[in-house]
Amino acid sequence: MLFKLNELKKFRRTVGSVAGSCLAAAGPLLASVEDAARLIVLNIVEDGIAALEVVEKSYMHEKQAEEEIGQVVQLFSLHGLKDILDSSNEGVDENRLLPAMNKLWPYMVVCLKHGKPVAVKRCLRTVSIVVQVCGGDFFIRRFRSDGSFLWKLLTPKTADSRRSSKNEGPILLPYRKSEFRSTDESTAEVSILKVQEAALHMISDIAQDKRSASALEGILKKVSGLVVGIACGGPDALQDAAVSALSSLSCIDPDLIWVLLADIVYSSGRGVPSPPTSDFPEVSQLLPSPSSPKEYLCMQYCGEDSSFDIQLLKAENVFEKLNSEVFTFQATCS
């Protein structure tokens, strides 16, 4: 059994080394001007990160097996086997996953900021996968510092913002290209919507998974405000994805999502619930009616660069749907 364990250990180390080398070599290509290269590299990233996850899990199982074998060796004073066991533990061992992801992340941000819609959409799916594999805690600081890529994807694009974005020159690897073609050249509206839908799916996937949800901890208010803005004032094509994202975000902080929606819905004064007892303040005291749509909490969390055409009817439909499917259930469980 001990010799078999050593063989498996050598195989694991080989797989870990190969996967790590592939990721290190392929990562910089995410900054290529060629979207075809980016798409290939994103496949490599997903496969490589998945391989390193298995490698680290195998390492944990090996350590457990070694401890049990070590107890038997010590119990029966099998000193020869103990020497073999000790020699097999020499060398660098498995802490490969997070260091590899740390090196890949800057290139993924470049891809998200400067890639064409097809590459950005694909990269968002990859981000969702790697965050769930690596765990959300690893990404808290990274999402907080690099979250601007997400704001730009979810914020409605105006003509002025498209013109100004053309002046932003991304730093990309030239690969013998004599001319650089701007990634912001008249992109079809349908492509933009697909990218925004992919971003909403990414948020939903990360938020509903307990292991990855903490990644959104530092940007939760801003993300929630943007998603509420899309659900209540965005294109109809994004309605389902936005509601799904809000449902997932409710797994992290249902009170926040409820307040952001109630702030819009109850601003009309219709259907405002009465306090359960006289000890509770009126809803109007907790959520004063805004003088303009810009004063909605969701708009304040979004920031000045965002402008959604908030529609009360949409907000009421979203609030009613989540109230029946999410908020009521969570209140019962708490």
FIVEX-563644 format. One record per residue (C-alpha): residue in three letters; residue number from 1; x, y, z. Coordinates in pm, 1 decimal. Layout:
<nodes>
{"Ala" NUM {X Y Z}}
...
</nodes>
This chain:
<nodes>
{"Met" 1 {0.0 0.0 0.0}}
{"Leu" 2 {286.3 235.9 83.2}}
{"Phe" 3 {453.8 180.9 -253.3}}
{"Lys" 4 {123.6 234.3 -432.5}}
{"Leu" 5 {78.3 558.3 -238.9}}
{"Asn" 6 {420.6 678.0 -352.0}}
{"Glu" 7 {334.6 604.6 -714.1}}
{"Leu" 8 {13.5 802.0 -686.3}}
{"Lys" 9 {203.0 1087.5 -522.7}}
{"Lys" 10 {451.1 1103.1 -811.6}}
{"Phe" 11 {163.4 1104.3 -1060.0}}
{"Arg" 12 {-13.7 1382.8 -870.4}}
{"Arg" 13 {299.4 1595.1 -862.0}}
{"Thr" 14 {349.5 1545.5 -1233.6}}
{"Val" 15 {-9.1 1646.1 -1311.9}}
{"Gly" 16 {18.6 1950.7 -1086.0}}
{"Ser" 17 {343.8 2057.5 -1246.5}}
{"Val" 18 {210.1 2018.5 -1601.4}}
{"Ala" 19 {-115.0 2201.2 -1523.5}}
{"Gly" 20 {71.1 2483.6 -1352.2}}
{"Ser" 21 {312.6 2519.5 -1643.9}}
{"Cys" 22 {27.0 2529.6 -1896.3}}
{"Leu" 23 {-152.2 2802.0 -1700.7}}
{"Ala" 24 {166.2 3006.2 -1660.9}}
{"Ala" 25 {237.6 2986.9 -2034.3}}
{"Ala" 26 {-119.3 3048.2 -2152.3}}
{"Gly" 27 {-223.3 3321.6 -1908.2}}
{"Pro" 28 {-53.7 3617.0 -2082.4}}
{"Leu" 29 {-237.2 3529.5 -2404.9}}
{"Leu" 30 {-557.3 3657.7 -2244.0}}
{"Ala" 31 {-411.5 4001.5 -2318.9}}
{"Ser" 32 {-381.7 3920.5 -2688.8}}
{"Val" 33 {-562.2 4133.6 -2945.3}}
{"Glu" 34 {-689.4 3812.2 -3101.6}}
{"Asp" 35 {-1018.4 3699.8 -2950.3}}
{"Ala" 36 {-970.8 3351.6 -3096.6}}
{"Ala" 37 {-658.0 3315.5 -2883.4}}
{"Arg" 38 {-846.3 3438.9 -2577.7}}
{"Leu" 39 {-1120.3 3181.0 -2624.9}}
{"Ile" 40 {-866.4 2899.2 -2647.0}}
{"Val" 41 {-684.0 3022.4 -2338.0}}
{"Leu" 42 {-1009.0 3044.6 -2139.5}}
{"Asn" 43 {-1064.7 2674.5 -2210.5}}
{"Ile" 44 {-711.3 2606.1 -2085.5}}
{"Val" 45 {-776.0 2814.3 -1773.0}}
{"Glu" 46 {-1093.1 2623.5 -1685.7}}
{"Asp" 47 {-929.2 2284.1 -1743.5}}
{"Gly" 48 {-608.4 2383.6 -1565.0}}
{"Ile" 49 {-784.0 2522.0 -1258.2}}
{"Ala" 50 {-1006.5 2212.1 -1244.3}}
{"Ala" 51 {-695.0 1991.8 -1261.6}}
{"Leu" 52 {-524.1 2182.8 -979.5}}
{"Glu" 53 {-838.5 2152.3 -769.5}}
{"Val" 54 {-825.5 1773.8 -808.7}}
{"Val" 55 {-452.4 1776.4 -734.6}}
{"Glu" 56 {-505.3 1960.3 -406.5}}
{"Lys" 57 {-791.6 1731.3 -305.9}}
{"Ser" 58 {-569.7 1430.6 -382.2}}
{"Tyr" 59 {-299.0 1581.1 -165.4}}
{"Met" 60 {-539.0 1607.4 128.1}}
{"His" 61 {-641.0 1241.9 86.4}}
{"Glu" 62 {-273.3 1141.9 69.6}}
{"Lys" 63 {-193.7 1322.7 392.9}}
{"Gln" 64 {-479.0 1144.7 565.6}}
{"Ala" 65 {-361.1 806.1 433.7}}
{"Glu" 66 {-2.1 880.2 539.3}}
{"Glu" 67 {-110.2 962.1 891.2}}
{"Glu" 68 {-296.1 632.5 920.5}}
{"Ile" 69 {-3.9 435.9 772.8}}
{"Gly" 70 {234.7 622.4 1002.1}}
{"Gln" 71 {38.0 512.6 1306.6}}
{"Val" 72 {63.1 148.2 1196.6}}
{"Val" 73 {436.3 184.4 1123.4}}
{"Gln" 74 {497.4 335.2 1466.2}}
{"Leu" 75 {279.9 78.0 1640.5}}
{"Phe" 76 {473.7 -216.5 1494.4}}
{"Ser" 77 {814.0 -37.0 1488.8}}
{"Leu" 78 {854.5 -82.4 1113.5}}
{"His" 79 {1153.0 152.2 1085.5}}
{"Gly" 80 {1233.5 55.9 723.9}}
{"Leu" 81 {889.1 157.3 608.7}}
{"Lys" 82 {913.1 476.4 813.3}}
{"Asp" 83 {1225.3 579.3 618.2}}
{"Ile" 84 {1039.3 521.8 290.7}}
{"Leu" 85 {746.5 723.7 418.3}}
{"Asp" 86 {972.2 1011.1 523.1}}
{"Ser" 87 {1165.4 1013.9 195.8}}
{"Ser" 88 {841.8 1035.1 -5.5}}
{"Asn" 89 {756.0 1359.3 171.5}}
{"Glu" 90 {1067.1 1542.3 52.3}}
{"Gly" 91 {1029.5 1823.7 -198.7}}
{"Val" 92 {779.3 2097.2 -271.4}}
{"Asp" 93 {419.8 1993.6 -225.5}}
{"Glu" 94 {78.6 2112.1 -306.8}}
{"Asn" 95 {-11.0 2473.6 -279.4}}
{"Arg" 96 {-63.8 2536.0 -648.3}}
{"Leu" 97 {-424.3 2644.4 -701.1}}
{"Leu" 98 {-436.8 2992.1 -544.4}}
{"Pro" 99 {-85.2 3098.3 -657.4}}
{"Ala" 100 {-178.4 3003.4 -1014.4}}
{"Met" 101 {-506.2 3197.0 -990.7}}
{"Asn" 102 {-322.4 3495.8 -847.7}}
{"Lys" 103 {-105.6 3511.3 -1160.6}}
{"Leu" 104 {-398.3 3461.0 -1397.2}}
{"Trp" 105 {-631.8 3721.2 -1249.1}}
{"Pro" 106 {-469.8 4038.1 -1394.7}}
{"Tyr" 107 {-487.8 3889.7 -1745.2}}
{"Met" 108 {-853.0 3794.2 -1696.6}}
{"Val" 109 {-930.9 4152.7 -1595.9}}
{"Val" 110 {-763.2 4277.8 -1915.2}}
{"Cys" 111 {-977.1 4037.7 -2118.0}}
{"Leu" 112 {-1295.1 4157.0 -1944.4}}
{"Lys" 113 {-1211.0 4522.9 -1993.9}}
{"His" 114 {-1084.5 4517.7 -2351.7}}
{"Gly" 115 {-1212.9 4203.0 -2518.8}}
{"Lys" 116 {-1485.8 4191.8 -2778.3}}
{"Pro" 117 {-1830.1 4073.4 -2664.1}}
{"Val" 118 {-1775.9 3708.6 -2754.8}}
{"Ala" 119 {-1456.0 3691.0 -2547.2}}
{"Val" 120 {-1598.9 3894.5 -2258.5}}
{"Lys" 121 {-1906.3 3673.0 -2238.9}}
{"Arg" 122 {-1688.5 3361.7 -2232.5}}
{"Cys" 123 {-1454.2 3514.4 -1975.6}}
{"Leu" 124 {-1744.7 3592.3 -1742.6}}
{"Arg" 125 {-1836.6 3224.2 -1742.2}}
{"Thr" 126 {-1476.2 3136.2 -1661.7}}
{"Val" 127 {-1470.9 3386.0 -1374.2}}
{"Ser" 128 {-1783.7 3226.4 -1232.9}}
{"Ile" 129 {-1621.3 2881.8 -1247.9}}
{"Val" 130 {-1284.4 2977.1 -1096.4}}
{"Val" 131 {-1443.7 3175.5 -812.6}}
{"Gln" 132 {-1649.7 2871.6 -715.5}}
{"Val" 133 {-1341.8 2647.8 -735.0}}
{"Cys" 134 {-1100.0 2876.1 -549.7}}
{"Gly" 135 {-1352.0 3007.0 -296.2}}
{"Gly" 136 {-1494.8 3354.5 -255.4}}
{"Asp" 137 {-1257.9 3471.0 19.0}}
{"Phe" 138 {-969.3 3473.7 -227.8}}
{"Phe" 139 {-1157.6 3720.1 -451.1}}
{"Ile" 140 {-1294.9 3969.8 -195.8}}
{"Arg" 141 {-1006.2 4214.0 -237.1}}
{"Arg" 142 {-975.5 4147.4 -609.8}}
{"Phe" 143 {-1341.7 4219.3 -678.7}}
{"Arg" 144 {-1321.9 4532.6 -466.3}}
{"Ser" 145 {-1015.2 4668.3 -646.9}}
{"Asp" 146 {-1096.4 4545.3 -999.2}}
{"Gly" 147 {-1476.5 4557.7 -984.3}}
{"Ser" 148 {-1492.6 4845.6 -1231.4}}
{"Phe" 149 {-1511.7 4593.6 -1515.7}}
{"Leu" 150 {-1840.9 4471.2 -1372.0}}
{"Trp" 151 {-1987.5 4822.3 -1330.4}}
{"Lys" 152 {-1909.4 4903.8 -1693.4}}
{"Leu" 153 {-2068.6 4582.9 -1819.7}}
{"Leu" 154 {-2388.8 4633.2 -1621.0}}
{"Thr" 155 {-2424.0 5007.8 -1670.8}}
{"Pro" 156 {-2634.2 5118.0 -1970.1}}
{"Lys" 157 {-2410.7 5253.4 -2244.9}}
{"Thr" 158 {-2488.1 5599.0 -2377.6}}
{"Ala" 159 {-2353.7 5759.6 -2691.0}}
{"Asp" 160 {-2125.6 5982.6 -2482.2}}
{"Ser" 161 {-1979.3 5688.5 -2291.5}}
{"Arg" 162 {-1909.9 5501.3 -2616.5}}
{"Arg" 163 {-1730.9 5803.6 -2761.6}}
{"Ser" 164 {-1521.4 5854.1 -2449.9}}
{"Ser" 165 {-1430.6 5485.4 -2429.1}}
{"Lys" 166 {-1270.2 5505.5 -2772.8}}
{"Asn" 167 {-1003.8 5729.9 -2624.8}}
{"Glu" 168 {-904.1 5466.3 -2369.6}}
{"Gly" 169 {-612.7 5274.9 -2514.0}}
{"Pro" 170 {-577.8 4931.9 -2355.3}}
{"Ile" 171 {-233.1 4786.2 -2305.7}}
{"Leu" 172 {-238.9 4467.1 -2509.7}}
{"Leu" 173 {19.1 4237.2 -2659.4}}
{"Pro" 174 {61.6 4337.9 -3024.6}}
{"Tyr" 175 {159.3 4000.9 -3175.9}}
{"Arg" 176 {302.4 4170.0 -3484.6}}
{"Lys" 177 {-11.2 4372.0 -3550.8}}
{"Ser" 178 {71.5 4701.9 -3719.5}}
{"Glu" 179 {-269.1 4851.7 -3642.8}}
{"Phe" 180 {-493.6 4830.0 -3338.6}}
{"Arg" 181 {-863.3 4800.4 -3396.7}}
{"Ser" 182 {-1071.7 4945.4 -3111.7}}
{"Thr" 183 {-1288.1 4692.1 -2928.0}}
{"Asp" 184 {-1556.6 4957.1 -2884.4}}
{"Glu" 185 {-1632.2 4995.9 -3255.6}}
{"Ser" 186 {-2005.1 5002.3 -3313.8}}
{"Thr" 187 {-2099.1 4687.7 -3126.8}}
{"Ala" 188 {-2444.5 4555.8 -3201.3}}
{"Glu" 189 {-2694.9 4614.4 -2923.5}}
{"Val" 190 {-2776.6 4246.0 -2912.1}}
{"Ser" 191 {-2412.2 4166.9 -2832.5}}
{"Ile" 192 {-2414.5 4416.4 -2546.3}}
{"Leu" 193 {-2729.9 4260.2 -2406.3}}
{"Lys" 194 {-2576.9 3913.9 -2425.3}}
{"Val" 195 {-2270.4 4033.5 -2235.5}}
{"Gln" 196 {-2490.3 4194.5 -1969.5}}
{"Glu" 197 {-2693.6 3876.0 -1944.6}}
{"Ala" 198 {-2372.4 3675.7 -1898.7}}
{"Ala" 199 {-2265.2 3917.6 -1622.9}}
{"Leu" 200 {-2598.0 3868.7 -1446.1}}
{"His" 201 {-2562.4 3491.3 -1473.4}}
{"Met" 202 {-2212.4 3517.4 -1326.4}}
{"Ile" 203 {-2344.2 3717.7 -1029.4}}
{"Ser" 204 {-2623.4 3466.2 -980.4}}
{"Asp" 205 {-2388.5 3166.7 -988.4}}
{"Ile" 206 {-2142.3 3321.9 -744.7}}
{"Ala" 207 {-2406.8 3452.3 -502.5}}
{"Gln" 208 {-2606.3 3131.0 -470.3}}
{"Asp" 209 {-2302.1 2916.4 -391.9}}
{"Lys" 210 {-2203.2 2933.0 -24.7}}
{"Arg" 211 {-1837.2 2870.9 -102.8}}
{"Ser" 212 {-1810.6 3157.7 -351.5}}
{"Ala" 213 {-2069.5 3408.8 -220.9}}
{"Ser" 214 {-1818.8 3590.5 0.5}}
{"Ala" 215 {-1643.1 3719.8 -314.5}}
{"Leu" 216 {-1922.1 3978.7 -346.8}}
{"Glu" 217 {-1892.2 4091.6 14.9}}
{"Gly" 218 {-1703.0 4413.4 -57.4}}
{"Ile" 219 {-1916.6 4518.4 -354.8}}
{"Leu" 220 {-2256.8 4385.1 -251.1}}
{"Lys" 221 {-2439.5 4718.6 -229.3}}
{"Lys" 222 {-2315.5 4841.6 -565.5}}
{"Val" 223 {-2386.6 4512.1 -740.6}}
{"Ser" 224 {-2731.7 4487.9 -581.7}}
{"Gly" 225 {-2814.4 4845.2 -684.5}}
{"Leu" 226 {-2712.0 4778.1 -1044.2}}
{"Val" 227 {-2910.6 4454.5 -1065.0}}
{"Val" 228 {-3220.2 4621.1 -915.7}}
{"Gly" 229 {-3175.9 4902.2 -1168.9}}
{"Ile" 230 {-3168.2 4651.1 -1455.0}}
{"Ala" 231 {-3464.7 4453.8 -1318.4}}
{"Cys" 232 {-3679.7 4764.9 -1270.7}}
{"Gly" 233 {-3555.4 4986.5 -1551.4}}
{"Gly" 234 {-3352.6 4780.9 -1793.2}}
{"Pro" 235 {-3435.1 4608.8 -2121.8}}
{"Asp" 236 {-3705.8 4343.8 -2113.9}}
{"Ala" 237 {-3456.0 4093.4 -2254.6}}
{"Leu" 238 {-3260.8 4108.9 -1927.0}}
{"Gln" 239 {-3561.8 4084.9 -1695.5}}
{"Asp" 240 {-3542.7 3712.6 -1621.4}}
{"Ala" 241 {-3164.6 3715.1 -1570.6}}
{"Ala" 242 {-3187.8 4016.5 -1339.0}}
{"Val" 243 {-3464.7 3861.7 -1127.3}}
{"Ser" 244 {-3264.1 3539.8 -1102.8}}
{"Ala" 245 {-2960.0 3738.9 -989.7}}
{"Leu" 246 {-3167.4 3922.2 -727.6}}
{"Ser" 247 {-3298.2 3589.8 -600.0}}
{"Ser" 248 {-2940.0 3464.8 -562.2}}
{"Leu" 249 {-2822.0 3790.1 -400.9}}
{"Ser" 250 {-3103.9 3743.5 -149.9}}
{"Cys" 251 {-2918.2 3436.3 -28.9}}
{"Ile" 252 {-2644.8 3673.5 91.8}}
{"Asp" 253 {-2851.6 3964.9 224.5}}
{"Pro" 254 {-3229.5 3937.3 174.1}}
{"Asp" 255 {-3292.2 4252.8 378.4}}
{"Leu" 256 {-3082.0 4463.4 142.2}}
{"Ile" 257 {-3264.4 4337.8 -168.6}}
{"Trp" 258 {-3604.4 4385.6 -1.8}}
{"Val" 259 {-3524.4 4743.7 100.7}}
{"Leu" 260 {-3394.4 4838.1 -245.5}}
{"Leu" 261 {-3714.3 4712.1 -409.1}}
{"Ala" 262 {-3950.4 4839.1 -138.8}}
{"Asp" 263 {-3793.1 5184.3 -169.4}}
{"Ile" 264 {-3921.5 5196.1 -528.6}}
{"Val" 265 {-4250.7 5012.8 -488.2}}
{"Tyr" 266 {-4374.5 5199.1 -179.8}}
{"Ser" 267 {-4267.9 5540.0 -310.9}}
{"Ser" 268 {-4608.5 5563.8 -482.4}}
{"Gly" 269 {-4787.3 5524.3 -149.0}}
{"Arg" 270 {-4992.0 5231.5 -281.8}}
{"Gly" 271 {-5009.4 4902.5 -96.2}}
{"Val" 272 {-4790.4 5019.3 189.8}}
{"Pro" 273 {-4822.6 4762.5 472.5}}
{"Ser" 274 {-4922.8 4877.1 819.2}}
{"Pro" 275 {-4682.9 4820.1 1109.1}}
{"Pro" 276 {-4756.1 4494.1 1296.7}}
{"Thr" 277 {-4765.9 4687.3 1626.1}}
{"Ser" 278 {-4754.8 5047.4 1736.5}}
{"Asp" 279 {-4393.3 4998.3 1840.1}}
{"Phe" 280 {-4288.5 4976.4 1475.1}}
{"Pro" 281 {-4243.8 5295.5 1269.6}}
{"Glu" 282 {-4438.5 5356.4 950.0}}
{"Val" 283 {-4278.1 5249.3 624.2}}
{"Ser" 284 {-4277.0 5612.8 512.6}}
{"Gln" 285 {-4050.7 5694.3 807.1}}
{"Leu" 286 {-3806.7 5421.0 714.8}}
{"Leu" 287 {-3821.9 5483.1 340.7}}
{"Pro" 288 {-3907.4 5850.5 273.5}}
{"Ser" 289 {-4052.2 5913.6 -72.7}}
{"Pro" 290 {-3778.9 6034.9 -311.2}}
{"Ser" 291 {-3824.2 6366.9 -488.0}}
{"Ser" 292 {-3675.8 6219.7 -808.4}}
{"Pro" 293 {-3578.6 5875.5 -942.1}}
{"Lys" 294 {-3213.4 5959.3 -878.0}}
{"Glu" 295 {-3285.8 5948.7 -505.3}}
{"Tyr" 296 {-3386.5 5583.1 -506.9}}
{"Leu" 297 {-3146.0 5384.4 -292.1}}
{"Cys" 298 {-3055.2 5158.9 -583.6}}
{"Met" 299 {-2956.6 5462.1 -792.2}}
{"Gln" 300 {-2744.6 5599.7 -508.4}}
{"Tyr" 301 {-2566.1 5266.9 -476.1}}
{"Cys" 302 {-2513.9 5248.8 -853.2}}
{"Gly" 303 {-2324.0 5575.3 -866.3}}
{"Glu" 304 {-2348.6 5882.1 -1086.0}}
{"Asp" 305 {-2236.5 5699.4 -1399.9}}
{"Ser" 306 {-2548.7 5483.1 -1402.2}}
{"Ser" 307 {-2887.1 5593.4 -1527.7}}
{"Phe" 308 {-3181.2 5355.6 -1535.5}}
{"Asp" 309 {-3531.7 5446.6 -1641.5}}
{"Ile" 310 {-3697.7 5301.2 -1331.3}}
{"Gln" 311 {-4053.4 5187.0 -1404.4}}
{"Leu" 312 {-4287.8 5140.6 -1111.6}}
{"Leu" 313 {-4486.8 4862.7 -1278.6}}
{"Lys" 314 {-4171.7 4659.4 -1341.7}}
{"Ala" 315 {-4058.2 4715.2 -983.5}}
{"Glu" 316 {-4395.1 4599.3 -848.8}}
{"Asn" 317 {-4383.4 4282.8 -1058.1}}
{"Val" 318 {-4029.2 4201.4 -946.4}}
{"Phe" 319 {-4111.2 4276.5 -582.4}}
{"Glu" 320 {-4423.3 4060.1 -592.1}}
{"Lys" 321 {-4235.5 3772.0 -753.3}}
{"Leu" 322 {-3948.3 3779.4 -504.0}}
{"Asn" 323 {-4183.5 3837.8 -212.3}}
{"Ser" 324 {-4372.9 3518.0 -289.8}}
{"Glu" 325 {-4078.3 3302.8 -396.1}}
{"Val" 326 {-3785.7 3429.5 -187.5}}
{"Phe" 327 {-3856.5 3672.9 96.1}}
{"Thr" 328 {-4149.9 3484.8 247.3}}
{"Phe" 329 {-3962.0 3154.4 239.3}}
{"Gln" 330 {-3651.8 3305.6 402.4}}
{"Ala" 331 {-3860.6 3475.7 671.0}}
{"Thr" 332 {-4017.0 3137.3 752.1}}
{"Cys" 333 {-3678.5 2966.7 771.1}}
{"Ser" 334 {-3512.5 3233.5 987.5}}
</nodes>
